[in-house]
Amino acid sequence: MEFLRSVVPFQPAPVISTDTVILRSPGMADYAAWSELRGASRSFLMPWEPVWPIDDLTKPAFRRRLRRYQREMQEATGYPFLVFRTGDLNLVGGLTLSHIVRGVTQSCSLGYWMGERYAGKGLMTAAVKAVIPFVFDTLKLHRLEAACLPHNSASIRLLEKAGFTREGYARRYLNIDGRWQDHLLFAIVSDDPRP
Ligand SMILES: CC(C)(COP(=O)(O)OP(=O)(O)OC[C@H]1O[C@@H](n2cnc3c(N)ncnc32)[C@H](O)[C@@H]1OP(=O)(O)O)[C@@H](O)C(=O)NCCC(=O)NCCS
């Protein structure tokens, strides 16, 4: 059972480019655009995210975030991406792959957010579709999971369009907006059709 012991060597997050979006890992030079977009989208994002630490948009907190991302990439447990619009290269949102588990599971979790002014333009659907080959073909994982609140229609629609299947319902699964909330569980596996 060779695959059970497989350890994929250090794999930096690649730059992933399509006609619509470009995904790459964040650096300190992204701080100004990131904090501006997250700050301007605060009330749009807050109902769907864990409570933001009080200093979340500050430069030291961003630096700490980058250090955590770096550690996760080195340990091959997670890959963070910022999402830019192809053409004007504006930062539009973020996408993270986290909780990478090897062994018999070979799975990882997907999270994403879009700046309010860029939402509803198909950009995160394009970003999620673009990251799937990295997950299955480069990282050689078997399963990509995502969870969302049952009333998050945009997120549900996005996952369906990107080829995910609804698999379950987890009670009080994640602490979102300060409360343990029920979630729908979605996943795509490596041999599912890719849209
Ligand atoms: C969820 C989110 C990432 C989607 O990103 P996006 O770039 O706006 O998504 P897209 O434009 O690619 O696709 C969204 C789809 O949902 C649909 N949609 C949007 N709002 C909707 C609503 N209120 N009801 C039903 N469908 C909705 C869009 O019409 C689109 O589907 P379509 O192409 O068939 O028309 C973004 O809305 C967001 O960041 N929301 C707040 C934070 C959040 O929910 N994070 C995810 C937590 S799981």
Ligand as a Chemical Component Dictionary entry (heavy atoms), coordinates in Angstrom:
data_LIG
# 
_chem_comp.id                   LIG 
_chem_comp.type                 NON-POLYMER 
_chem_comp.pdbx_formal_charge   0 
_chem_comp.three_letter_code    LIG 
# 
loop_
_chem_comp_atom.comp_id 
_chem_comp_atom.atom_id 
_chem_comp_atom.alt_atom_id 
_chem_comp_atom.type_symbol 
_chem_comp_atom.charge 
_chem_comp_atom.model_Cartn_x 
_chem_comp_atom.model_Cartn_y 
_chem_comp_atom.model_Cartn_z 
_chem_comp_atom.pdbx_ordinal 
LIG C1  C1  C 0 -19.825 33.029 -1.807  1  
LIG C2  C2  C 0 -18.921 33.935 -2.635  2  
LIG C3  C3  C 0 -17.466 33.583 -2.394  3  
LIG C4  C4  C 0 -19.263 33.718 -4.108  4  
LIG O1  O1  O 0 -18.326 34.419 -4.900  5  
LIG P1  P1  P 0 -18.769 35.093 -6.268  6  
LIG O2  O2  O 0 -17.583 35.473 -7.046  7  
LIG O3  O3  O 0 -19.755 36.151 -5.942  8  
LIG O4  O4  O 0 -19.493 33.843 -6.946  9  
LIG P2  P2  P 0 -19.879 33.669 -8.473  10 
LIG O5  O5  O 0 -20.268 34.990 -9.042  11 
LIG O6  O6  O 0 -18.761 32.915 -9.122  12 
LIG O7  O7  O 0 -21.139 32.684 -8.390  13 
LIG C5  C5  C 0 -22.149 32.896 -7.455  14 
LIG C6  C6  C 0 -23.397 32.206 -7.934  15 
LIG O8  O8  O 0 -24.370 32.332 -6.905  16 
LIG C7  C7  C 0 -25.470 33.050 -7.406  17 
LIG N1  N1  N 0 -25.981 33.858 -6.324  18 
LIG C8  C8  C 0 -25.440 34.963 -5.793  19 
LIG N2  N2  N 0 -26.217 35.417 -4.795  20 
LIG C9  C9  C 0 -27.248 34.563 -4.719  21 
LIG C10 C10 C 0 -28.403 34.497 -3.908  22 
LIG N3  N3  N 0 -28.604 35.390 -2.944  23 
LIG N4  N4  N 0 -29.268 33.481 -4.131  24 
LIG C11 C11 C 0 -29.052 32.555 -5.087  25 
LIG N5  N5  N 0 -27.966 32.568 -5.885  26 
LIG C12 C12 C 0 -27.078 33.568 -5.686  27 
LIG C13 C13 C 0 -24.948 33.855 -8.564  28 
LIG O9  O9  O 0 -26.008 34.247 -9.416  29 
LIG C14 C14 C 0 -24.003 32.856 -9.176  30 
LIG O10 O10 O 0 -24.701 31.845 -9.880  31 
LIG P3  P3  P 0 -25.006 31.943 -11.481 32 
LIG O11 O11 O 0 -23.667 32.038 -12.163 33 
LIG O12 O12 O 0 -25.711 30.680 -11.795 34 
LIG O13 O13 O 0 -25.814 33.174 -11.700 35 
LIG C15 C15 C 0 -19.159 35.448 -2.305  36 
LIG O14 O14 O 0 -20.498 35.746 -2.545  37 
LIG C16 C16 C 0 -18.776 35.795 -0.888  38 
LIG O15 O15 O 0 -17.632 36.018 -0.586  39 
LIG N6  N6  N 0 -19.778 35.845 -0.016  40 
LIG C17 C17 C 0 -19.583 36.245 1.360   41 
LIG C18 C18 C 0 -18.626 35.321 2.123   42 
LIG C19 C19 C 0 -18.939 33.870 1.925   43 
LIG O16 O16 O 0 -20.070 33.469 1.755   44 
LIG N7  N7  N 0 -17.892 33.034 1.970   45 
LIG C20 C20 C 0 -18.031 31.609 1.765   46 
LIG C21 C21 C 0 -18.375 30.902 3.012   47 
LIG S1  S1  S 0 -18.734 29.182 2.681   48 
# 
loop_
_chem_comp_bond.comp_id 
_chem_comp_bond.atom_id_1 
_chem_comp_bond.atom_id_2 
_chem_comp_bond.value_order 
_chem_comp_bond.pdbx_ordinal 
LIG C1  C2  SING 1  
LIG C2  C3  SING 2  
LIG C2  C4  SING 3  
LIG C2  C15 SING 4  
LIG C4  O1  SING 5  
LIG O1  P1  SING 6  
LIG P1  O2  DOUB 7  
LIG P1  O3  SING 8  
LIG P1  O4  SING 9  
LIG O4  P2  SING 10 
LIG P2  O5  DOUB 11 
LIG P2  O6  SING 12 
LIG P2  O7  SING 13 
LIG O7  C5  SING 14 
LIG C5  C6  SING 15 
LIG C6  O8  SING 16 
LIG C6  C14 SING 17 
LIG O8  C7  SING 18 
LIG C7  N1  SING 19 
LIG C7  C13 SING 20 
LIG N1  C8  SING 21 
LIG N1  C12 SING 22 
LIG C8  N2  DOUB 23 
LIG N2  C9  SING 24 
LIG C9  C10 SING 25 
LIG C9  C12 DOUB 26 
LIG C10 N3  SING 27 
LIG C10 N4  DOUB 28 
LIG N4  C11 SING 29 
LIG C11 N5  DOUB 30 
LIG N5  C12 SING 31 
LIG C13 O9  SING 32 
LIG C13 C14 SING 33 
LIG C14 O10 SING 34 
LIG O10 P3  SING 35 
LIG P3  O11 DOUB 36 
LIG P3  O12 SING 37 
LIG P3  O13 SING 38 
LIG C15 O14 SING 39 
LIG C15 C16 SING 40 
LIG C16 O15 DOUB 41 
LIG C16 N6  SING 42 
LIG N6  C17 SING 43 
LIG C17 C18 SING 44 
LIG C18 C19 SING 45 
LIG C19 O16 DOUB 46 
LIG C19 N7  SING 47 
LIG N7  C20 SING 48 
LIG C20 C21 SING 49 
LIG C21 S1  SING 50 
# 
